[in-house]
Amino acid sequence: MIQRLGHYVRLMRVDRPIGTFLLLWPTLWALWLAGEGHPDAKVFTVFVIGVFVMRAAGCVINDFADRNIDGHVKRTRERPLATGAIRPWEALLLFALLGLTAFGLVLTMNTLTIKLAFVGIFLAASYPFMKRYTYLPQAYLGIAFGWAAPMVWAAQTGGLSELAWLVFIAVILWALAYDTIYGMVDRDDDLKIGVKSAAILFGELDRLIIGLIQLALLLTLYLIGQQAELGGTYLWGMAFGAANILWQQVLIFRRRRDDCFRAFLSNNWFGFFIFAGILLDYTFRG
């Protein structure tokens, strides 16, 4: 029984929280910006719990979609569905339970948030299949992760604003950059089995294009700060984030698998730096 529970833990990636953090940080950005430094406690609780539930659901449906692919990729060959430790119908049942839990949380919010949640569920369920049809599944991941921003805005304010969509764009750019770096880790395996990714699409221009996307991300975050009237503390957070981006570029320079994976993982710090800048700016403002 304990071993079987362990398989489910691995299927939901509870043992690998980086994906949860990459979804949590932009959700916290949106919560503090929409609440102008004072997010509603109920909205905060629902969305933070929702981050953990939806990330787990996303991992389950991702592994279901890739169950015949993961066995051919070095990094994923030991996943429970790839090894047969968990059967496909069990994964679908778990995904349904997690999805219903997340939707139950959303039902405590207002009508607009509930309507937006239907789009969020569709994005989460369809994302894993995009690598079969497009070389930019990373952008689709950004849309799925970024959808938390308009949902947070709707829950916190009852409406949507230009600032909400700027945060949405920032998350898309961020995910496109870090997930392309992640794709560089698997590029050789993906080429062999015919899976599409931005890392394959960009080819030898991968580092340059990632850098340009990261510059666009920083510009979007600056515009967010201007529109939200954030001050110097936020700019310090951005400065630390920019330093992190430079470090990522150093790590991926030789395109070595382990270094690219380290660069991907370091995005946790980027998300933290931006949130810290937002949080402290509102705190010092009083």
Secondary structure, 3 states (H helix, E strand, C coil): CHHHHHHHHHHCCCCCCHHHHHHHHHHHHHHHHHCCCCCCHHHHHHHHHHHHHHHHHHHHHHHHHCCCCHHHCCCCCCCHHHHCCCCHHHHHHHHHHHHHHHHHHHCCCCHHHHHHHHHHHHHHHHHHHHHHCCCCHHHHHHHHHHCHHHHHHHHHHCCCCHHHHHHHHHHHHHHHHHHHHHHHHHHHHHHHHCCCCHHHHHHHHHHHHHHHHHHHHHHHHHHHHHHCCCCHHHHHHHHHHHHHHHHHHHHCCCCCHHHHHHHHHCHHHHHHHHHHHHHHHHHHHC
